Amino acid sequence: MEKFFNKVDERKTYAIDKLREAVEIKSVSSDFSRFDRVVQMAQFLEKWVKDLGGEVSMVDVGNIKDGETTYKLPPIVEATFGKDPKKKTVCVYGHYDVQPAELSDGWLTDPWKLIEKDEKLYGRGSTDDKGPMLAWLLVVEYYKELKMELPVNLKMCMEGMEESGSEGLDDYVHENVKPNKFLHDVDYFCISDNYWLGSDKPCITYGLRGIAYFYLEVLGSSKDLHSGVHGGNVYEPMIDLVHILSKLVEPSGKILVPGIYDNVAPLTTEEESTYKDISFDVDTYKKDIGVQQLRETSKEKILQNRWRNPTCTIHGVEGAFYGCGAKTVIPAKVIGKFSFRLVPDMDPVKIESLVKDYLVKEWGKLGSPNTMKVYMTHGAKAWVSDPNHVNYKAGRHAIEKVFKQKPDLTREGGSIPITLTFEEASGKNVLLLPIGAGDDGAHSQNEKINVRNYIEGIKLLGAYLDEISKLST
């Protein structure tokens, strides 16, 4: 691997420039009216795969409706490099869409320009997930430049709706694991769309929390009203909404929905012992996220809250005034958005039923003439894998080769629903092999990826493919 590692170092500037090109494409999937920019990113990937000599397809995954308007979903980009029946086949997953970002949100630099400062690369999508996704293609490019064959057959499944519920992806996977379809001959899956626990020590991730995301709509008058003229006489949707949202969770974090903890798998002695040796500094964590105090003080409890305990978060309100200045309006319709992070053995279908029943009862107690509607927009179960599987051993050996240390074996608090779908549909193992650091700030202002993580991450992904090629049949 020495030649490959040297090539990665030599081409450092090129790798950063490719990421710069990608970051400048505003591929925000939550704005359906601007899907053209998401498609532009798909075309960027399509051209690159063709230039590298790979086979590429832009797969139609259907449409999505927003009110009365129907939009064509961004395609899934399929890429194939090699079809040697003597080699193992690895499929890697990534997404080319990103979260919204505006300079006015609190960014210190333009989020759509990749800015290099203090060995960090700032820009929306730099770590989630354009940087890691591009790293796979750079592995292919550097092998090609070295006139070396890839050690495995490599397939890439790149979607454009991950940040908006992965619309169409589940159906795509279940269809494409069938005989003679794109995923039918895959031996191992690998995803690099999560992060190290801290900023110094690499890790391998074998578990993710699931999610149940809800909208709570309250409709009052037929139009917005002047608060001075009509305040005091009408039942205000915003007041109703805030009251109902307050019934979901206590300030302590305890979820108030009856029955929601019933199917949480108990903490075993064996699992509890695994937290002891994980490298995690509480003070550094607090500094990285900018808080003075956490609900727990011990490393073990903090990690349990992050990985294996369910949580409820209220994310925001659509329809309410949020701009600068003062606007004395009673909004006619508001939509509260909240979610639950799920853990084994919670089922999002059951959670949906519990939440709906509970909020309908709480709404009845309110006695408001306004209209309330609550529904789950997307849900996914938690996922836990076997960290001793040969796919994970290949990842561990690759980390040891590149970073000269053993990785931590961790779970993650976020959700990558496709992980469970790949595993259940194909029966094949899925490895989560992160290259980003824990302080990268995905989804947040000033998202970044460290230059070290990006460049060494390319080496890691290349080394992983090499380790897979060495596995016995």
C-alpha positions as CSV (number, residue, x, y, z in Angstrom):
1,M,0.0,0.0,0.0
2,E,3.0,2.3,0.2
3,K,2.7,3.4,-3.4
4,F,-0.9,4.2,-2.9
5,F,-0.3,6.1,0.3
6,N,2.4,8.2,-1.3
7,K,0.1,9.0,-4.2
8,V,-2.6,10.2,-1.8
9,D,0.0,12.5,-0.2
10,E,1.2,13.8,-3.6
11,R,-2.3,14.6,-4.7
12,K,-3.5,16.4,-1.6
13,T,-4.2,19.7,-3.3
14,Y,-6.1,17.9,-6.1
15,A,-8.3,16.2,-3.5
16,I,-9.1,19.4,-1.8
17,D,-9.9,21.1,-5.1
18,K,-12.4,18.3,-6.0
19,L,-14.1,18.8,-2.7
20,R,-14.2,22.6,-3.3
21,E,-16.0,21.9,-6.6
22,A,-18.6,19.7,-4.9
23,V,-19.2,22.1,-2.0
24,E,-20.1,24.9,-4.4
25,I,-23.0,22.9,-5.7
26,K,-26.0,23.8,-3.4
27,S,-27.5,20.3,-3.4
28,V,-30.1,21.0,-0.6
29,S,-32.7,18.2,-0.9
30,S,-35.2,19.8,1.5
31,D,-36.1,22.5,-1.1
32,F,-38.0,20.5,-3.6
33,S,-38.4,23.5,-6.0
34,R,-34.6,23.5,-6.4
35,F,-34.0,19.8,-7.1
36,D,-32.2,21.0,-10.2
37,R,-29.2,21.8,-8.0
38,V,-29.3,18.4,-6.4
39,V,-29.4,16.9,-10.0
40,Q,-26.4,19.1,-10.9
41,M,-24.5,17.3,-8.1
42,A,-25.6,13.9,-9.5
43,Q,-24.3,15.0,-12.9
44,F,-21.0,16.0,-11.4
45,L,-20.6,12.5,-10.0
46,E,-21.8,10.8,-13.2
47,K,-19.2,12.6,-15.3
48,W,-16.4,11.8,-12.8
49,V,-17.3,8.1,-12.9
50,K,-17.3,8.1,-16.7
51,D,-13.9,9.9,-16.7
52,L,-12.5,7.1,-14.5
53,G,-13.7,4.4,-16.9
54,G,-16.5,3.1,-14.6
55,E,-20.0,2.2,-15.6
56,V,-22.6,4.6,-14.4
57,S,-26.4,4.8,-14.3
58,M,-28.8,7.5,-13.2
59,V,-31.6,5.6,-11.6
60,D,-35.1,7.1,-11.5
61,V,-36.7,6.6,-8.1
62,G,-40.0,8.2,-8.7
63,N,-41.7,11.4,-7.6
64,I,-42.6,13.3,-4.4
65,K,-45.6,15.6,-3.8
66,D,-45.6,18.8,-1.8
67,G,-49.1,20.1,-1.6
68,E,-50.6,20.1,-5.1
69,T,-47.1,20.0,-6.8
70,T,-45.3,16.9,-7.9
71,Y,-41.5,16.9,-8.2
72,K,-39.2,14.3,-9.8
73,L,-36.9,12.9,-7.2
74,P,-33.1,13.3,-7.7
75,P,-31.7,10.0,-9.1
76,I,-29.6,7.4,-7.4
77,V,-26.2,7.3,-9.0
78,E,-25.0,3.8,-9.5
79,A,-21.3,3.3,-10.3
80,T,-19.4,0.1,-11.0
81,F,-15.6,-0.4,-11.2
82,G,-14.7,-4.0,-12.1
83,K,-16.6,-7.2,-12.7
84,D,-13.9,-9.8,-12.0
85,P,-15.7,-13.0,-10.7
86,K,-12.5,-13.9,-8.9
87,K,-12.6,-10.8,-6.8
88,K,-14.9,-9.9,-3.9
89,T,-17.5,-7.2,-4.4
90,V,-17.9,-4.3,-2.1
91,C,-20.7,-1.8,-2.3
92,V,-20.2,1.6,-0.7
93,Y,-23.1,4.0,0.0
94,G,-23.0,7.8,0.2
95,H,-25.3,10.8,-0.3
96,Y,-24.7,13.9,-2.4
97,D,-27.4,16.0,-0.9
98,V,-26.8,18.3,2.0
99,Q,-28.6,20.3,4.8
100,P,-29.6,24.0,4.1
101,A,-27.1,26.7,5.1
102,E,-27.1,30.5,5.1
103,L,-24.4,32.9,6.1
104,S,-27.0,34.6,8.3
105,D,-27.4,31.3,10.3
106,G,-24.2,32.1,12.1
107,W,-21.5,30.8,9.6
108,L,-18.2,32.6,9.9
109,T,-17.6,32.0,6.2
110,D,-19.7,31.4,3.1
111,P,-21.1,27.9,3.6
112,W,-21.0,27.3,-0.2
113,K,-17.3,28.0,-0.6
114,L,-14.7,25.6,0.8
115,I,-12.4,27.6,3.0
116,E,-9.2,26.1,4.3
117,K,-8.0,27.5,7.6
118,D,-5.9,26.0,10.4
119,E,-5.8,22.7,8.6
120,K,-9.6,22.5,8.5
121,L,-11.9,22.6,5.4
122,Y,-15.1,24.6,6.1
123,G,-18.1,24.3,3.9
124,R,-21.6,22.7,3.8
125,G,-21.3,19.0,3.0
126,S,-17.5,18.9,3.6
127,T,-18.0,16.1,6.2
128,D,-21.6,15.1,5.6
129,D,-21.3,13.5,3.2
130,K,-19.5,15.0,0.2
131,G,-16.0,14.6,1.6
132,P,-16.2,10.9,2.5
133,M,-18.1,10.1,-0.7
134,L,-15.5,11.9,-2.9
135,A,-12.8,10.0,-1.0
136,W,-14.1,6.7,-2.5
137,L,-13.8,8.1,-6.0
138,L,-10.4,9.5,-5.3
139,V,-9.3,5.9,-4.2
140,V,-10.4,4.7,-7.7
141,E,-8.6,7.7,-9.4
142,Y,-5.3,7.1,-7.6
143,Y,-5.3,3.4,-8.4
144,K,-5.9,4.3,-12.0
145,E,-3.0,6.8,-12.0
146,L,-0.7,4.2,-10.5
147,K,-1.9,1.7,-13.2
148,M,-2.9,-0.7,-10.5
149,E,-6.1,-2.8,-10.5
150,L,-8.5,-2.2,-7.7
151,P,-8.2,-5.2,-5.3
152,V,-12.0,-5.7,-5.3
153,N,-14.9,-5.0,-7.5
154,L,-16.3,-1.7,-6.3
155,K,-19.9,-0.6,-6.6
156,M,-21.2,2.8,-5.4
157,C,-24.7,3.7,-4.5
158,M,-25.0,7.5,-4.2
159,E,-28.4,9.0,-3.3
160,G,-29.7,12.6,-3.3
161,M,-32.4,12.5,-0.7
162,E,-30.7,11.3,2.5
163,E,-31.2,14.6,4.3
164,S,-35.0,14.4,3.5
165,G,-36.0,10.9,4.4
166,S,-34.2,8.9,1.7
167,E,-37.4,8.9,-0.4
168,G,-37.4,6.0,-2.8
169,L,-34.3,4.3,-1.5
170,D,-35.9,1.4,0.4
171,D,-37.8,0.3,-2.6
172,Y,-34.7,0.7,-4.7
173,V,-32.7,-1.6,-2.4
174,H,-35.3,-4.3,-2.1
175,E,-35.7,-4.3,-5.9
176,N,-31.9,-4.3,-6.6
177,V,-30.9,-7.2,-4.3
178,K,-32.9,-9.5,-6.7
179,P,-31.0,-11.8,-9.1
180,N,-29.1,-10.0,-11.8
181,K,-29.8,-6.6,-10.3
182,F,-27.2,-4.0,-9.2
183,L,-26.8,-5.3,-5.6
184,H,-27.3,-9.0,-6.0
185,D,-23.6,-9.9,-6.1
186,V,-22.4,-7.7,-3.3
187,D,-20.3,-9.5,-0.6
188,Y,-19.9,-6.6,1.8
189,F,-21.4,-3.1,2.3
190,C,-19.5,-0.1,3.7
191,I,-20.7,3.3,4.7
192,S,-18.6,6.3,5.7
193,D,-21.3,8.7,6.7
194,N,-20.7,9.1,10.5
195,Y,-17.9,10.3,12.7
196,W,-15.3,9.5,15.2
197,L,-16.3,9.8,18.9
198,G,-13.7,12.5,19.4
199,S,-11.2,14.4,17.2
200,D,-8.1,12.3,17.7
201,K,-8.8,8.5,17.8
202,P,-10.4,6.6,14.9
203,C,-13.3,4.3,15.5
204,I,-15.5,1.7,13.9
205,T,-19.3,2.0,14.5
206,Y,-21.4,-1.1,15.0
207,G,-24.7,0.5,16.1
208,L,-27.1,3.4,15.3
209,R,-30.2,4.7,16.9
210,G,-33.4,4.8,14.8
211,I,-35.7,7.7,14.4
212,A,-39.4,8.6,14.3
213,Y,-40.0,12.1,13.0
214,F,-43.3,13.9,13.5
215,Y,-45.2,16.9,12.3
216,L,-47.9,18.5,14.6
217,E,-50.2,20.9,12.7
218,V,-52.5,23.3,14.3
219,L,-54.9,25.3,12.1
220,G,-57.0,28.2,13.4
221,S,-58.3,31.1,11.3
222,S,-58.5,31.2,7.5
223,K,-55.6,33.8,7.4
224,D,-53.0,35.5,9.6
225,L,-54.5,38.0,12.0
226,H,-53.5,41.3,13.7
227,S,-52.7,40.6,17.3
228,G,-53.8,44.0,18.5
229,V,-57.2,43.8,16.7
230,H,-58.0,40.1,17.3
231,G,-55.8,39.0,20.2
232,G,-57.9,37.9,23.2
233,N,-60.9,36.9,21.2
234,V,-59.4,34.0,19.1
235,Y,-57.9,30.7,20.1
236,E,-54.3,31.2,18.9
237,P,-52.7,28.2,17.1
238,M,-49.2,29.0,18.3
239,I,-50.4,29.0,22.0
240,D,-52.1,25.6,21.4
241,L,-49.0,24.2,19.7
242,V,-46.6,25.3,22.4
243,H,-48.9,23.8,25.1
244,I,-49.1,20.4,23.3
245,L,-45.3,20.3,22.6
246,S,-44.7,20.8,26.3
247,K,-46.4,17.5,27.0
248,L,-43.8,15.5,25.1
249,V,-40.7,15.8,27.2
250,E,-39.6,17.2,30.6
251,P,-36.6,19.6,30.9
252,S,-34.7,16.6,32.4
253,G,-35.1,14.7,29.2
254,K,-37.7,12.2,30.4
255,I,-40.1,11.5,27.6
256,L,-43.8,11.8,28.8
257,V,-45.5,9.6,26.2
258,P,-47.0,6.6,28.1
259,G,-45.5,3.3,27.1
260,I,-42.6,4.7,25.1
261,Y,-40.0,3.0,27.3
262,D,-41.7,-0.4,27.4
263,N,-39.6,-1.9,24.6
264,V,-36.2,-0.4,25.4
265,A,-33.7,-3.3,25.7
266,P,-32.3,-3.4,29.2
267,L,-28.7,-2.6,29.8
268,T,-26.8,-5.8,30.4
269,T,-23.7,-6.2,32.5
270,E,-21.7,-7.2,29.4
271,E,-22.8,-4.1,27.5
272,E,-22.1,-1.8,30.5
273,S,-18.5,-3.1,30.7
274,T,-17.8,-2.0,27.1
275,Y,-18.0,1.7,28.0
276,K,-15.1,1.7,30.4
277,D,-12.2,1.5,27.9
278,I,-13.6,3.9,25.2
279,S,-11.5,7.0,24.7
280,F,-13.8,9.9,25.5
281,D,-13.1,13.1,27.5
282,V,-16.1,14.8,29.0
283,D,-14.6,18.3,29.2
284,T,-13.4,18.2,25.6
285,Y,-16.9,17.1,24.5
286,K,-18.5,20.0,26.4
287,K,-16.0,22.4,24.8
288,D,-16.5,21.0,21.3
289,I,-20.3,21.5,21.5
290,G,-20.1,24.8,23.4
291,V,-22.0,23.9,26.6
292,Q,-21.2,24.5,30.3
293,Q,-23.1,21.6,31.8
294,L,-24.5,18.2,30.7
295,R,-27.3,16.2,32.2
296,E,-24.9,13.5,33.3
297,T,-21.3,13.8,34.5
298,S,-19.8,10.3,34.0
299,K,-18.4,9.2,30.6
300,E,-20.5,6.0,30.8
301,K,-23.8,7.7,31.4
302,I,-23.1,10.4,28.7
303,L,-22.3,7.7,26.1
304,Q,-25.4,5.7,27.1
305,N,-27.6,8.8,26.6
306,R,-26.0,9.3,23.2
307,W,-26.1,5.7,22.0
308,R,-28.6,3.4,23.8
309,N,-31.3,5.6,25.4
310,P,-34.2,7.1,23.6
311,T,-34.6,10.8,23.4
312,C,-37.1,13.4,22.2
313,T,-36.2,16.7,20.5
314,I,-38.4,19.6,19.5
315,H,-36.8,21.0,16.3
316,G,-38.8,24.0,15.3
317,V,-42.0,25.6,14.2
318,E,-43.0,26.2,10.6
319,G,-45.4,29.1,9.9
320,A,-44.4,31.2,12.9
321,F,-42.6,34.5,12.5
322,Y,-38.9,34.2,12.9
323,G,-37.3,37.1,11.0
324,C,-35.6,40.2,12.3
325,G,-37.6,42.9,13.9
326,A,-41.1,42.8,15.4
327,K,-44.2,41.4,13.6
328,T,-47.4,41.5,15.6
329,V,-49.2,38.6,13.9
330,I,-51.3,35.7,15.0
331,P,-50.3,32.9,12.6
332,A,-53.3,31.0,11.1
333,K,-51.4,27.7,10.8
334,V,-48.3,26.5,12.6
335,I,-46.5,23.1,12.3
336,G,-44.4,21.9,15.1
337,K,-41.6,19.4,14.2
338,F,-40.2,16.9,16.7
339,S,-38.5,13.5,16.7
340,F,-37.6,10.6,18.8
341,R,-34.3,8.7,18.6
342,L,-35.1,5.0,18.9
343,V,-33.0,2.2,20.4
344,P,-33.3,-1.6,20.4
345,D,-36.0,-2.9,20.6
346,M,-38.3,0.1,19.8
347,D,-40.5,-0.1,16.7
348,P,-41.3,3.2,14.9
349,V,-44.7,1.8,13.9
350,K,-45.6,1.3,17.6
351,I,-44.1,4.6,18.5
352,E,-46.3,6.4,15.9
353,S,-49.4,4.8,17.5
354,L,-48.3,5.7,21.0
355,V,-47.5,9.3,20.1
356,K,-50.7,9.9,18.1
357,D,-53.0,8.4,20.8
358,Y,-51.3,10.4,23.5
359,L,-51.4,13.8,21.7
360,V,-55.0,13.3,20.7
361,K,-55.9,12.8,24.3
362,E,-53.9,15.9,25.4
363,W,-55.5,17.9,22.7
364,G,-59.0,16.9,23.9
365,K,-58.1,18.2,27.4
366,L,-57.2,21.6,25.8
367,G,-60.8,22.3,24.6
368,S,-59.6,24.4,21.7
369,P,-61.8,24.8,18.6
370,N,-58.7,24.8,16.4
371,T,-57.9,21.8,14.2
372,M,-55.0,19.6,15.2
373,K,-53.3,16.9,13.1
374,V,-50.2,14.8,14.1
375,Y,-48.4,12.4,11.7
376,M,-45.1,10.7,11.4
377,T,-43.1,11.7,8.2
378,H,-40.5,9.0,8.4
379,G,-39.3,6.3,10.8
380,A,-36.5,3.7,11.1
381,K,-35.5,1.1,13.6
382,A,-32.2,1.1,15.5
383,W,-29.4,-1.1,14.1
384,V,-26.7,-3.1,15.9
385,S,-24.2,-5.3,14.1
386,D,-21.5,-7.8,15.1
387,P,-18.1,-6.0,15.6
388,N,-16.3,-9.3,15.2
389,H,-17.5,-10.0,11.7
390,V,-14.8,-10.3,9.1
391,N,-16.0,-7.1,7.4
392,Y,-15.3,-5.2,10.7
393,K,-12.0,-7.0,11.1
394,A,-10.9,-5.7,7.7
395,G,-11.9,-2.2,8.8
396,R,-9.9,-2.5,12.0
397,H,-6.8,-3.8,10.3
398,A,-7.0,-0.9,7.8
399,I,-7.2,1.6,10.6
400,E,-4.2,0.0,12.3
401,K,-2.3,0.2,9.1
402,V,-3.1,3.9,8.4
403,F,-3.3,5.4,11.9
404,K,-1.0,3.0,13.8
405,Q,-3.5,2.4,16.6
406,K,-6.4,0.2,17.4
407,P,-9.8,1.9,16.9
408,D,-12.6,2.3,19.5
409,L,-15.6,0.2,18.8
410,T,-18.6,2.6,19.2
411,R,-22.2,3.0,18.6
412,E,-23.7,6.3,17.3
413,G,-26.6,8.5,18.3
414,G,-27.7,9.4,14.8
415,S,-29.6,7.5,12.3
416,I,-28.7,6.1,8.9
417,P,-31.8,4.1,8.1
418,I,-30.4,2.6,4.9
419,T,-27.9,0.6,7.0
420,L,-30.6,-1.7,8.3
421,T,-32.3,-1.9,4.9
422,F,-29.1,-3.0,3.2
423,E,-28.5,-5.7,5.9
424,E,-32.1,-7.0,6.0
425,A,-32.7,-7.0,2.3
426,S,-29.4,-8.5,1.2
427,G,-28.4,-10.6,4.2
428,K,-24.9,-9.1,4.0
429,N,-22.9,-7.4,6.6
430,V,-22.7,-3.5,6.7
431,L,-19.6,-1.8,8.1
432,L,-19.7,1.8,9.3
433,L,-16.2,3.2,8.7
434,P,-16.1,6.9,9.5
435,I,-13.3,9.3,8.5
436,G,-14.8,12.6,9.9
437,A,-14.0,13.8,13.4
438,G,-16.5,14.2,16.3
439,D,-16.2,18.0,16.2
440,D,-16.9,18.4,12.5
441,G,-20.3,20.0,13.1
442,A,-22.4,18.1,10.6
443,H,-25.8,19.8,10.1
444,S,-24.5,22.8,12.1
445,Q,-22.9,26.2,11.3
446,N,-19.3,26.1,10.3
447,E,-19.3,22.4,9.2
448,K,-15.8,21.2,8.5
449,I,-13.6,18.3,7.9
450,N,-10.0,18.3,9.0
451,V,-7.4,18.1,6.3
452,R,-5.8,15.2,8.2
453,N,-9.1,13.3,8.3
454,Y,-9.8,13.8,4.7
455,I,-6.4,12.9,3.3
456,E,-5.8,10.0,5.8
457,G,-9.4,9.0,5.2
458,I,-8.7,8.4,1.5
459,K,-5.8,6.1,2.6
460,L,-8.1,4.3,5.1
461,L,-10.8,3.6,2.5
462,G,-8.1,2.3,0.1
463,A,-6.5,0.1,2.8
464,Y,-10.0,-1.3,3.7
465,L,-10.5,-2.5,0.1
466,D,-7.1,-4.1,0.2
467,E,-7.9,-5.8,3.5
468,I,-11.2,-7.1,2.0
469,S,-9.3,-8.6,-0.9
470,K,-7.3,-10.7,1.6
471,L,-10.2,-12.3,3.3
472,S,-10.6,-16.0,2.8
473,T,-13.6,-17.1,0.7
